[in-house]
Amino acid sequence: MEKQRIRNLGNRYFTRRPISIHVYRDSKGLYNSEFPEGNLHTNGYKKTQAIDNLKSLIIDMYEILNKTPIVNLSSKLQKKKRILEDLVERIV
């Protein structure tokens, strides 16, 4: 398992601090990327694809949770929302 840090999420998003992720190849040859702190994971056929997919997932989850009133979120999703709000910033 390889540990990496994401510092760039894309065009309109940046990280307030580096996001620690894990990347590994499974027995089927797929690359898996995980963001353990946010309990998010995805995969891809190439390592860069797995990392890009994870970046997209982080952004998507950040956007969904920020649009949802906190009273409508389970305690797990409230925690995930706080974690993502501490890490991700959207540039308007």
Backbone as a chain_set.jsonl record, in Angstrom:
{"seq": "MEKQRIRNLGNRYFTRRPISIHVYRDSKGLYNSEFPEGNLHTNGYKKTQAIDNLKSLIIDMYEILNKTPIVNLSSKLQKKKRILEDLVERIV", "coords": {"N": [[0.841, -1.173, 0.0], [0.585, 2.132, -0.885], [1.204, 5.302, 0.414], [-0.071, 8.532, -0.099], [-0.337, 12.091, -0.641], [-2.884, 14.343, -1.329], [-2.978, 17.434, -2.829], [-4.189, 19.022, -4.614], [-7.342, 19.392, -5.937], [-8.73, 20.04, -8.214], [-10.117, 22.264, -10.73], [-11.853, 24.291, -9.419], [-11.512, 23.865, -6.736], [-9.676, 23.552, -3.704], [-7.341, 22.213, -1.318], [-7.306, 22.676, 2.148], [-5.41, 21.676, 3.737], [-2.974, 19.1, 3.116], [-4.461, 16.077, 1.883], [-4.485, 12.907, 3.126], [-4.096, 9.861, 1.489], [-4.521, 6.4, 0.499], [-3.142, 4.137, -1.838], [-3.445, 1.212, -3.71], [-2.883, -1.897, -5.442], [-5.156, -4.363, -6.391], [-5.921, -7.944, -6.334], [-7.119, -8.427, -8.766], [-5.982, -6.694, -10.461], [-6.841, -4.085, -10.489], [-6.483, -0.67, -9.52], [-6.845, 0.697, -6.363], [-8.047, 3.402, -4.484], [-8.076, 5.148, -1.436], [-9.565, 7.269, 0.967], [-9.169, 7.313, 4.03], [-9.838, 8.863, 6.351], [-12.127, 10.239, 5.595], [-13.723, 8.145, 4.976], [-14.01, 7.214, 2.296], [-13.753, 5.618, -0.87], [-12.512, 4.337, -3.982], [-11.881, 3.075, -7.351], [-9.736, 2.262, -10.207], [-8.46, 1.564, -13.528], [-5.89, 2.386, -13.931], [-3.315, 3.802, -11.867], [-3.339, 6.616, -11.711], [-5.912, 7.121, -12.628], [-7.463, 5.99, -10.595], [-6.811, 7.697, -8.486], [-7.689, 10.171, -9.519], [-10.423, 9.566, -9.727], [-11.022, 9.333, -7.017], [-10.558, 11.954, -6.161], [-12.651, 13.242, -7.543], [-14.817, 11.998, -6.29], [-14.512, 12.937, -3.666], [-15.002, 15.689, -4.075], [-17.645, 15.572, -5.103], [-19.021, 14.436, -2.904], [-18.54, 16.405, -0.989], [-19.967, 18.574, -2.132], [-22.623, 17.538, -2.198], [-23.129, 17.06, 0.551], [-22.883, 19.641, 1.569], [-25.072, 20.888, 0.488], [-27.155, 19.715, 1.739], [-29.329, 20.039, 4.463], [-28.175, 19.982, 7.825], [-29.777, 18.724, 9.73], [-31.012, 16.752, 8.314], [-29.157, 14.799, 7.968], [-27.538, 11.735, 8.812], [-25.736, 10.753, 11.809], [-23.248, 9.754, 11.045], [-22.941, 10.862, 8.473], [-22.976, 13.547, 9.154], [-20.561, 13.732, 10.518], [-18.807, 13.123, 8.414], [-19.323, 15.316, 6.8], [-18.309, 17.431, 8.397], [-15.577, 16.732, 8.399], [-14.93, 16.959, 5.661], [-15.544, 19.67, 5.25], [-13.545, 20.84, 6.764], [-11.333, 20.241, 5.233], [-11.71, 20.859, 2.475], [-12.061, 23.496, 0.142], [-14.052, 25.601, -1.761], [-13.526, 27.512, -4.615], [-14.982, 30.419, -5.592]], "CA": [[0.0, 0.0, 0.0], [1.347, 3.37, -1.03], [0.562, 6.476, 1.002], [0.137, 9.761, -0.853], [-1.069, 13.264, -0.171], [-3.512, 15.142, -2.381], [-2.926, 18.867, -2.55], [-4.952, 19.685, -5.651], [-8.549, 18.626, -6.251], [-9.261, 20.389, -9.526], [-10.227, 23.669, -11.119], [-12.477, 25.232, -8.494], [-11.395, 23.355, -5.376], [-8.337, 23.336, -3.187], [-7.326, 21.608, 0.008], [-6.785, 23.56, 3.201], [-4.194, 20.942, 4.132], [-2.901, 17.883, 2.281], [-5.35, 14.974, 2.217], [-3.763, 11.627, 3.085], [-4.816, 8.763, 0.844], [-3.796, 5.145, 0.26], [-3.353, 3.576, -3.168], [-2.888, -0.139, -3.819], [-3.388, -2.707, -6.54], [-5.766, -5.583, -5.863], [-5.581, -9.195, -7.018], [-7.688, -8.39, -10.118], [-5.212, -5.73, -11.242], [-7.381, -2.732, -10.367], [-5.907, 0.209, -8.513], [-7.82, 1.191, -5.401], [-7.605, 4.571, -3.726], [-8.922, 5.343, -0.26], [-9.409, 8.415, 1.849], [-9.679, 6.696, 5.258], [-10.411, 9.839, 7.28], [-13.469, 10.549, 5.121], [-14.393, 6.882, 4.671], [-14.32, 7.197, 0.867], [-12.833, 4.794, -1.65], [-12.889, 4.07, -5.369], [-10.81, 2.364, -8.053], [-9.524, 2.566, -11.617], [-7.543, 0.638, -14.204], [-4.549, 2.948, -13.751], [-3.181, 4.478, -10.582], [-3.783, 8.01, -11.851], [-7.366, 7.103, -12.758], [-8.009, 5.739, -9.255], [-6.636, 8.928, -7.702], [-8.62, 11.164, -10.08], [-11.774, 9.161, -9.321], [-11.172, 9.669, -5.606], [-10.704, 13.416, -6.098], [-14.02, 13.547, -7.976], [-15.719, 11.528, -5.243], [-14.387, 13.886, -2.555], [-15.709, 16.91, -4.475], [-19.078, 15.26, -5.18], [-19.536, 14.258, -1.547], [-18.488, 17.744, -0.382], [-21.081, 19.356, -2.686], [-23.892, 16.947, -1.746], [-23.315, 17.276, 1.986], [-23.057, 21.067, 1.83], [-26.411, 21.283, 0.043], [-28.131, 19.021, 2.576], [-29.415, 20.557, 5.842], [-27.547, 19.078, 8.796], [-30.806, 17.941, 10.431], [-31.395, 15.637, 7.445], [-28.022, 13.885, 7.836], [-27.256, 10.818, 9.925], [-24.543, 11.167, 12.566], [-22.068, 9.42, 10.231], [-22.817, 11.852, 7.405], [-22.608, 14.812, 9.793], [-19.117, 13.65, 10.769], [-18.144, 13.215, 7.114], [-19.468, 16.704, 6.373], [-17.335, 18.23, 9.156], [-14.235, 16.389, 7.915], [-14.749, 17.552, 4.333], [-15.534, 21.133, 5.385], [-12.226, 21.209, 7.281], [-10.299, 19.952, 4.247], [-11.978, 21.298, 1.101], [-12.543, 24.865, -0.056], [-14.471, 25.865, -3.141], [-13.22, 28.849, -5.093], [-16.159, 30.931, -6.315]], "C": [[0.89, 1.24, 0.0], [0.551, 4.521, -0.412], [0.928, 7.696, 0.169], [-0.634, 10.883, -0.196], [-1.605, 14.017, -1.373], [-3.464, 16.598, -1.946], [-3.798, 19.66, -3.522], [-6.156, 18.819, -6.009], [-9.101, 18.927, -7.63], [-9.426, 21.886, -9.677], [-10.732, 24.604, -10.026], [-12.362, 24.813, -7.031], [-9.936, 23.263, -4.968], [-8.448, 22.729, -1.805], [-6.723, 22.596, 0.994], [-5.517, 22.978, 3.812], [-4.151, 19.692, 3.273], [-3.819, 16.784, 2.81], [-4.579, 13.67, 2.06], [-4.65, 10.551, 2.481], [-3.912, 7.536, 0.766], [-4.15, 4.653, -1.133], [-2.707, 2.193, -3.195], [-3.54, -0.856, -4.99], [-3.947, -4.003, -5.974], [-5.41, -6.792, -6.724], [-6.13, -9.26, -8.44], [-6.972, -7.385, -11.019], [-5.747, -4.317, -11.205], [-6.622, -1.957, -9.297], [-7.037, 0.753, -7.652], [-7.235, 2.392, -4.685], [-8.614, 4.809, -2.609], [-8.555, 6.639, 0.44], [-9.99, 7.971, 3.186], [-10.375, 7.672, 6.2], [-11.863, 10.18, 6.9], [-14.296, 9.33, 4.772], [-14.895, 6.842, 3.224], [-13.299, 6.34, 0.147], [-13.399, 4.578, -3.049], [-11.748, 3.325, -6.047], [-10.705, 2.836, -9.497], [-8.543, 1.573, -12.206], [-6.101, 1.095, -14.122], [-4.513, 3.673, -12.417], [-3.681, 5.917, -10.661], [-5.303, 8.096, -11.968], [-8.015, 6.882, -11.395], [-7.912, 6.991, -8.387], [-7.581, 10.017, -8.204], [-10.061, 10.847, -9.708], [-12.04, 9.51, -7.857], [-11.328, 11.179, -5.424], [-12.123, 13.826, -6.48], [-15.037, 13.148, -6.91], [-15.693, 12.475, -4.033], [-15.16, 15.158, -2.863], [-17.212, 16.675, -4.503], [-19.693, 15.144, -3.788], [-19.565, 15.597, -0.81], [-19.69, 18.571, -0.834], [-22.431, 18.839, -2.184], [-24.147, 17.26, -0.276], [-23.508, 18.749, 2.323], [-24.427, 21.576, 1.407], [-27.507, 20.7, 0.933], [-28.152, 19.629, 3.978], [-28.908, 19.516, 6.844], [-28.569, 18.212, 9.524], [-31.269, 16.742, 9.617], [-30.288, 14.598, 7.281], [-27.913, 12.984, 9.061], [-26.004, 11.303, 10.654], [-23.261, 10.862, 11.782], [-21.85, 10.446, 9.126], [-22.494, 13.24, 7.962], [-21.108, 14.853, 10.06], [-18.341, 13.807, 9.459], [-18.192, 14.655, 6.594], [-18.454, 17.598, 7.089], [-15.909, 17.98, 8.664], [-13.977, 17.07, 6.58], [-14.725, 19.078, 4.391], [-14.19, 21.624, 5.915], [-11.129, 21.084, 6.232], [-10.464, 20.654, 2.905], [-12.512, 22.724, 1.102], [-12.89, 25.033, -1.528], [-14.16, 27.306, -3.483], [-14.391, 29.306, -5.959], [-15.722, 31.805, -7.467]], "O": [[1.822, 1.359, 0.795], [-0.636, 4.684, -0.692], [2.082, 7.874, -0.22], [-1.467, 10.663, 0.683], [-0.871, 14.297, -2.322], [-3.862, 16.942, -0.833], [-4.105, 20.827, -3.281], [-6.002, 17.645, -6.346], [-9.874, 18.132, -8.165], [-8.941, 22.671, -8.861], [-10.089, 25.614, -9.739], [-13.058, 25.363, -6.178], [-9.069, 22.938, -5.779], [-9.518, 22.731, -1.196], [-5.739, 23.269, 0.689], [-4.669, 23.702, 4.334], [-5.182, 19.263, 2.753], [-3.94, 16.583, 4.019], [-4.076, 13.369, 0.977], [-5.792, 10.353, 2.897], [-2.697, 7.629, 0.943], [-5.301, 4.737, -1.562], [-1.569, 2.02, -2.76], [-4.609, -0.469, -5.462], [-3.292, -4.668, -5.172], [-4.69, -6.673, -7.716], [-5.658, -10.066, -9.243], [-7.311, -7.242, -12.194], [-5.169, -3.426, -11.828], [-6.176, -2.522, -8.299], [-8.058, 1.213, -8.164], [-6.059, 2.395, -4.321], [-9.825, 4.691, -2.8], [-7.392, 7.039, 0.492], [-11.165, 8.214, 3.461], [-11.403, 7.333, 6.787], [-12.711, 10.382, 7.769], [-15.436, 9.454, 4.324], [-16.044, 6.486, 2.959], [-12.121, 6.33, 0.504], [-14.61, 4.631, -3.261], [-10.759, 2.979, -5.4], [-11.471, 3.687, -9.95], [-7.878, 0.832, -11.482], [-5.185, 0.281, -14.23], [-5.544, 4.105, -11.901], [-4.378, 6.379, -9.758], [-5.912, 9.039, -11.464], [-9.015, 7.524, -11.077], [-8.837, 7.302, -7.636], [-8.207, 10.712, -7.403], [-10.839, 11.752, -9.407], [-13.14, 9.93, -7.5], [-12.144, 11.627, -4.618], [-12.729, 14.665, -5.813], [-16.0, 13.872, -6.659], [-16.737, 12.773, -3.452], [-15.895, 15.658, -2.011], [-17.975, 17.49, -3.983], [-20.764, 15.694, -3.53], [-20.518, 15.885, -0.086], [-20.356, 19.199, -0.011], [-23.288, 19.63, -1.789], [-25.245, 17.674, 0.097], [-24.225, 19.075, 3.269], [-24.892, 22.594, 1.919], [-28.654, 21.144, 0.883], [-27.106, 19.726, 4.62], [-29.185, 18.324, 6.714], [-28.26, 17.08, 9.898], [-31.858, 15.812, 10.168], [-30.452, 13.627, 6.542], [-28.162, 13.408, 10.19], [-25.294, 12.176, 10.155], [-22.298, 11.626, 11.849], [-20.719, 10.857, 8.868], [-21.809, 14.023, 7.304], [-20.461, 15.88, 9.855], [-17.346, 14.529, 9.399], [-17.221, 15.149, 6.021], [-17.811, 18.433, 6.453], [-15.125, 18.92, 8.529], [-12.93, 17.687, 6.385], [-13.965, 19.712, 3.658], [-13.743, 22.712, 5.55], [-10.101, 21.754, 6.332], [-9.474, 21.008, 2.264], [-13.311, 23.104, 1.958], [-12.124, 24.657, -2.415], [-14.492, 28.217, -2.725], [-14.742, 28.65, -6.94], [-16.562, 32.33, -8.197]]}, "num_chains": 1, "name": "protein.A"}
